[in-house]
Amino acid sequence: MPKECLELRTKLQIEYYRLLDWSEVAGLIEYEYGQDLPDILKADKLVLVAVLTQIKALFEDFAALNGRYKELQPTETAAQKLEARTTNVQLEFASIELKYEKNAEKRRHLRGTNHMLAMVKNVKNIATEPKRLWWAAFDVGVFKELLQKLAEYNDYLSALMHGHHARKLEEMVRNTYLEMVLVRSTVKELKHLMSAALILGERQPQILSEDVDQVQAAHQKNDELLRSLAGFKTLSVATDRGGNDRPPDYEEITRSTMKAYTSIWYDEEQTQTSTYVAKSSMRADGKFSPGQGQQIQVWIEWKPYRSAYKRGTHQLVPISAHTKRIRELAALLEMDKPEQFHVPKCRGYFDDRDDALESEHEERFGLIFEKPFQNAESVSPISLLQAFASECPSLTERVTVANKIATSILYLHAVKWLHKGICADSIVFFPRDDSHEPDRPTNYMKPYLCGFEYARPDRDGATTTSGRTSQSHEMYRHPSYQGAKALGNYRKTFDVYSLGIVLFEIAFWEPIQSILEIEDPETATSEELAAIRDRLLNPGDKYLGGLRATMGGRYCKAAQICVRGREALGISEEDNEADVIIAARLQKAFTENVLGNLAAIVT
């Protein structure tokens, strides 16, 4: 099919997803003829029936159009069939099925289109694929008109939802969009999704509702989320591809992330650390000059690299694999991302060995992060680990931190990235931007996930350098990825395990070594580190009981699921988490059982 057709068909899928999400929230998924309508819809019964009748007619029209182009499907090779199964895997997981396609051929005859199709086929001078001409000359307009009507009906149905039901619908649509991004694994598919999202964002919904502004705001938020996620993953996927499958400006995008050493100013002696933080994760406050006389406040996080001797310049330079990875990582972190990522804005990276003749520090790249607000006086980020020394924040604030960091991990995994360094030092806060509560200076309602120095794309069979090597960070690692075992493949459930450790820390408001009464993590034995998981999950011990008493049953369940891992999330030890089907199951289970429990906590 022509490119425009594929994009519009993706848009049709999106609208169908919206309809089915609405049906579930409205209680109509299991509705049978003759039953009373759910209470939230009874007041609009007559209009509702009329709207649903029109939607049914629209799908019949879509079915007729779809049937016309069946003959355009090429003869598939075995490889193409495998690719098609991967491409269409979203139909298994998006809670919908495009049922009109199954009966398109039968319905086509009822619409009286046979004579028109025959006329096109009999025109001798038309090229070998006459229906492409038919699409371009006529059906593209019909298809767009049908889509516009369906979108308007969906907008009206969404406006029927109020309060809790409206929030639930927005959440369901958001989760569906995440799923759509997750299961698309090629640049081509993601570009179609981006184009469809742009069409969504450009339209002006016609909503007959007093809540028009609220409904449109929710739609725009989700539409922007879909576009942004698809764009983010497009660049992520492109890092694993080569040649024509990459965006035309890919090389320039990644190359431009490197900044000159002379554009950065920082005080080495002011580098921030804490008792249990490895040298590689130290931060430094600084200033960055992006050009034209500007100067912005930033902080820098270090990523060590290995070097090789370059004969031409007689210098030690970073090995090419490490340079490639830092360029790709900086490009991804530099992209505009949805607010739900809770990741700071990256302004690029620099090589901190540009001053090799003067400096004695290790070979390292510096990732430049812009501070979320610019004050006359520079303010340093405060890590969660450092915050444990302060007064314990309210239950509402602690639940908010847990929920937002869990959401950040969900979004990273949806765009096929692994963090590999989740710990109390990789979560930072900034002071409040007002002075209403001088005794509570830290803004715990806006956490940021950092510490990306070992992050990488989630690829089947991919290996990379292990994460942080200090004993303190081994405490956050899954027992299967501690010590020498860290040389194997990292996976999403290892990130989830690390999140579970952080959830325990947030609940008790102290570092994990204090919770477990480990005097010095740096001298802990491998057996002690490997036993952390079993100790936290032991129902007869004090940790789960204390967690439940402190934060409630839902929070305890979310943390317990994270630490238990695969079994609790419905996948087996043999399952390959990089596989798209397994990844979709894992994302669904994480959304329902971890985020669902955290979001349901009433404080």
N, C-alpha and C positions, 0 to 999 in steps of 0.2 A: 504494500500500500504506500501511497505517497507519504512523505514525512508529516505533512499537516494532518493527514488522516490518523496516523499513529498517535500524534499528540492529542488530537481531539478524542480519540478512543480512551486514552489515559484519563482525560478530563471526565469522560463518561463514567469510568470506574470510580473516580473520586466522588462524583455525585451519587453514585449508587451506594458507596460506602457511607456517605452522609445519611442517606435515606435509611439504611439498615441500622446504623447507630441510633438514629432518632427512634426507629421502631422499637429497639430494645429498651431505651429509656422510657418510652411511652407505654411499654407493656404490651405491645402488639405482636411481638415475635411469635408467641404461642397463642395468639388470639384465634378463636374459632367462631365461625358464623353463628349468630344467634346469642352470643354472650354479651353481657353489658360491657360498654366501653370503660376503660380505666377512669377513675375519678378525675384525673387531671385533664381529661379530654372531653368529658360529658358536656360541658358548657358550649363546646364548639362542634357538636356532633354533626349537624347538617353541613356546615362548611367543610369539616374534616372529610366526610364521605365524598363530597364533591371533589376536593383536592386529590384524594387518593384515587378516585375514578379517573381523573385527568392524568395522573402519573401512570396508571395502568395503560391508558391509551398511548401515552408517550413511549412506553417501553415496547408496545406492539409496533409502533412506527420505527423505533430503533432496530427491532428484530427484522423488519422488512428490509431496511437499508443494509443490515449486516448480511442477510442472505444473498443479496445481489453480488457481493464481492467474494463469495466463497471460491470461485474458480481462479482467483488471483493467487491462491496459496500455491507456492512452488512445490515440486517434488522434493521431499526432504531426504537428506542422507542421515546415516546413523548419528553422526556428530551433531547435525543440525537438530535432530529430534532431542538429543540430550540437552542441547543449549535451550531449546524451547521449553523443556520441562523445568529447567532452572529459572528461565525467564518468567514462567507463569506460576511459580510456586506460591506467589502471593494469594492465589485463589484458594489455597488450602488454609490460610491462616488469617485472612482478613475478615472472617466471620460472614462472608457473603459468597455468592456464586453467581456468575453471569448466566442465569438460567435461560435468558432469551436466546443465547447462541445455540443451545441444544435443539431448539425447535425452529430455528430460523428458516430452514429449507421448507418445512411444512407450511409455515405462516406466509411465506413469500407468495404462494399461489392465491391466498385469500385476499391479497392486496391488488390483484389485477395487474401485476407488473410484467407478466410474461411477454405480452406483445411489444412492450417498450424495449425489453432486453433483446428480444429477437430482432427488432429493427436495428439496434446498435450492432449486433453481431453480423447482420447482413450487409452492412456498409463496407464494401470491398476495400475502399481506399484508406480505411482507418488502420492504425498500427496493430500489431499482434495482441495488444492488451487494451481492447476498446473500453473496458470499464474504468480504466484510469481517466480517460477522456470524460466519461459520464460523471465521475466523481468531481473532476475539476469544473465541468460546465454547469452542473446542476446540484448534485447531492451535497457538496460541501456547504452550500447555503442552507439547505434543509437541515443538515446535521447540526449546524451552529444554532439554528433557530430552535430546534428541539432541545439542545443543551441549555439554551438561555431559559426556556420555559421550565425545564426540570430544576434548574438552579433557583428560579424564583419560587417554585413550589416548595423546594427544600428550605429556602429562607423563611417562607411563611410557617412551615411546620416547626422550624426551630424557634420561631417567635412565640409559639404556643407554650413553650417550656418556661417555667419561672423558678426562681430561687434554687433550691437544691437540685431540681431536675435540669435546669439550665446549666449549672456547673458540671453536673454529671455528663451531660451531652457534650459540652466543650472538652471535657477530659477524654471521653471516648473517641471523639474525632481526632484529638491530638495523638492518642495512642495508635489509632489506625494509620495516621500519617507516618508515625515513627516506624510502624510495621512495613509500610510501603517502601520507605527508604531502606530499611534493613535488607529486604529480600531482593532488591535490585543490585546487581553486582557488576554491571558494565557501564562504561561512560555513556554509551548510546541510550541505554534505558534511563539513566539518571537525567540525561538532557531532555528526554521526552517528559519526564516527571517535572523538571524545572519549567519547561514551556507550559505545561498544563497548569502549574501553580501560578505562573505569571498571568495566564488567562483568568484564573480565579481572582487574582488581586486587582485586575483592571476593571472588572465588571462593577456596576453600581446596583446592588441588590434593591429590589422593590419590595419592601416589607410593610405590610399593613398592620402595624403594631405600635402600641405606646412605647415599647421597649426597643424601638428601632436602633437608637444609638448604641445601646448595650449589645444587641444582637450583632450589629455590623462590626463593633469593636472585637467581639469574640471571633467572628469569621476572619477578619483581617489579621488578627493575632495568629490564628492557626494557619492561614494561607501563607503568611510570612514565614512561619515556622517550617512549613513544608518546602518552600522555595530555598530557604537558607540551609536546611539540612541536606537537601538534594545537592546544592552547590558545594557544600562542605565535603560531602562524600564523593562527589565527582572528582575533586582535587585529590582526595585520599586514594580513590581507586586508580587515578592516573599515575600515582607514584609507583604502582605495581605494573604498569603497562609501559609500552614503548611505542615509538613511531607515531603512526596516524591516529592511534586511539587516545592520544593525549590532546588536551586543548592546545590550540595554536600558540597561545602565549604562555604555555606551561614553563618552558625553560626560563623565560624572562621573569615570570612570577617568582620562581624559586631562587634565581640568581640575585634578584633585587632585595632579597631579605637580608643579605650580608651588609652590615654597616661598617663604616671606617672606625678604626680604633680611636682616632682623634675626635670622633663625635660623642664620645662617652667620657664622663668624669665621675669618679667614685673614690671614696677614701678607703683604702685597703684596711686600715686599722678599725674602721667602723663596721666591718663585716659582722653580721649578726649570726650568732649560733646559740646553742644551749647545751646543757649537760649531755644529752644523749643524741646529738645530731652529728652525722658524719661530715667530714670536711667537704665532700662533694656537693652537699646540699646547702652550704652556707649562702646567705643572701647579703647583698650589699646595696645600700641606698646610693642613688646617683642622679645625674642629670644627663639628658640626651638632647642633642641638637639635630633635628630632622632637616634643617636647612632654612634659608631665608631669615637668619637671625633668631629663629625660634629656639626656645629651650624649655623642656618639659621635665617634670619630676618622675623618676622611674625607680624600679628596683631591679636588680640583676640576679639571676639564678644560674649556677654554674653547671656545665656539662663537660666532664673530662673527655679527652680523646687521645688516641695514639698517633704518633708522628712517624714519618719516614724521610730519609735523606733525599733531597732533590738535587741532582747533579748540576743542572743548568744554573741554579742560583746559589748552590752550595749552602742550602738552608734546610732545616727540619720543617716539614709542612705536615698538616693533618692528612692521614690516609684518606683516599678518595671516598671510601664507603662511609666514613664518619662525617665528611663534609656533605655528602649527598643527604644523609639522614637529618642533619641539623637544618639544612636548607628546606627540606620537605616539612619538617616539624615546625619551623618558624613560619613557613607559608600558611600552614593550616591554622596555627594559633593566631596569625595576623588577620585571617579572614573575619568578616562580620559574622557573628554567631548569635543564635537566639539567646535571650536572657536566661533561659532555663539551663544553659550550659554552666553558668556560674564560673566562668573562666576569665581571667583578666585579659585585657587587650595587649597582644604582643606587638612590639615595634621592630622586630627583627633580631639579629644576633651579631656578635662580633667575635673575632679571635683575640683572646687576651694574651697571646704570645707575640703580638705585633711589637711589643716592647721587650723582646727576648733578651736583648743586650743589657737591660736594666733590671728586669724582674727575676725573682727567684721562685715564684709560685709555680704550681703544676701546669701542664699544658691543658688548656680548657677553653671552651666556648662560653660566652655569656649571652643568655637569653634576656632580652630587654622587655620588661613589662611596665606599662604605663599605670601610674597610680590612678585610682578611680575618680579622685577629685584633686584639683590643683590648688593648694593653699600658698599663702605667702611664705609660710614656714613648712618645710618638708616634714612629712610624718611617715614613720616606718611601719611596714606591715607587722602585725602581731600574729604569730602562728598559734594554732590551737594548743600546741605543746607549751608555749610560753604562757598562754592564757590560763592553764591549769593552776598556775601560781596565784591567780587572782580569785576574787570571790566568785562562788558558783552562781551562774546566771539563773534566771527563772526557768521553770519547766517549759513554758512556751518558747523561749529562746533556744533551749537545748533541742527540743523537738524540731524547730525550724532549721537549725543547723543540720541535724541528721537527715531531714527530708530533702533539703536542697543539695546536699552532697550526694545522696543516693540518686537524685534526679540527674545530677551532672554525670554520674557514672553510666546511667541508662542511656543518655544521649551520646556519650563517647562510644559506647558499645554499638549503638544503632548505626553510627557512621563508620564502624569497623576499625576502631582504635582501642588499644589497650593502654592503661596508664602505667602500670608496673611499679608505682612508687607511692601508693596511697598509705598515709600515716598521719599522725597528729602534726607533723612538721610540714606536710604538704597542703594544709588547710590554713588560710590566713584571713584576718579581719583588719579593718581600719577603724579609727575613732569615729564617733558619730559626727555628722556634719552640722550639729547644733549643740548648744550648751544647756539644754533643758534639764539634763540629769548629770551634773558634774561628778557625782559619786559613781556613775556607771558609764565610763567614757567609751568603752568598746562597743561597736555596732555588731552584735551577734546575729542580727537578722539578715545580714548580707555577707555570707561566707564566700570565699573564692577558692577553687581547687587549683593548686599549683604543683610544682615538683614534677614537671614533665620530662626531665632529662633522659629518662630511659623509655619513654613512651614510643610505641611503634604500631604500624598497621597490624590488624589481626588477619594473618594469612595461614592457610593450611600448610603445615610443615615448616613454618618460618622459625628460624632461630636468631638470636641476637645476643648482644652483650647482656650479662646479668645485671640486675638492679643494684641498689645500694648494698654495700658489703659489710657495714658495721653490724655488730651483734644487736644493737638496739632496733635496727630495721628488720632483722631476721624475726623479731617478735611479731611483726605484722604479716609475715609470709606464711602461706599454707605449708604444712609439714612436708608435702610432696615437692616443695620448691625451696627448701632450705639447704644451705651448705652446698655440697657438690651436686646435689640434685637440681640446682638452679640452672644447670647447663642445658636442661631439656627445654621443651616447648612451654611457653607461658600461655595461659588461657584466661577467659573471662571470669570463670568462677574463682580464680586466684585473686582478681581484683575485688570480687564480691566478698571473699573471705577477709581481705584487708579492711573492707568497709565494716564488716561485722566487728572486728577488733576496735575500730574507731567508735562504733556505736556503744560498745561497753564503756569506752573512755568518756564519751560525752555524758553518759548516764551517771557515772560515779564522779565525774569531773576530776579525774586524775589519770596519769599515764598508766599504760597497761602493766609496766613493771611494778608500780605501786599497788595496783589492784591485786596482783598475784604475789605481792611481797617478795619480789626478786630484788635483792639488794643492789646488784650491779649487773646490768645486761651484758656489759662487755666481758665479764668473766663467767657468764652462764654457760653451761655445757650444752652440747647439741641435744642431749636427751631432755634437758629441761625445756629447751625451746620447742622441741617436737611435741612435748606433752601439753603445751598451752591449750590447744584445741580441745583435748579431752577434759582438761580441768575446767574450762569454761562451760562445757556442755554437760558435765556431771550433775544429774538432777539431785544428788544427795549433798552436793557442795553448796556453798553460800552464794556463789556468783549469780546463778540464774534466779535464785530466790531474792537476792538483793536487787537484781535488775528489775524484776517484776514489782517488788515493793516500791522501788524508787520511781519507775517510769510507767508502770501499768502493763497489762497483759499483751496489748497489741505491739508495743515497742519491744517487749521481751521476745515475742514471736518473730518479729522482723530480724532482730539481732541473731536469734538462734538459727533461723533459716540461713542467714548469710554465713555463719560459722560452720554450719553443717554442710552447706554446699550442694553438690550435685544431686544427692539423694533427695534433699528437701526441695530442690527445684525441678524435680521430675525427669532428670536425665541420668544415664548410667555412666559408669567409669569408662566403658568402651566407646561412648559417643564422642564424635569429633566436633568440638564446639565451634570450629571454623566453618563447618558445613552449614549452609543457609537454612536447612530445615531445623537442625538442632538449635541454631542460633535464634530462630523464630520462636521455638518452644521455650528456650531459656529466657528470652526477652519477655514473653507473655507471663511466665511464672514469676519473674522478678517484679514486673509491674504489678501483678495482682497480690503477691504474697509479701513483698517487702515494701514497695511504695504504697500499696493499698493499705497496709496496716499503719504505716507512719502517717499517711494523709488522714486516716480515720480517727486519729487521736484528738480528743476534745480537751483543751487546756483552759 
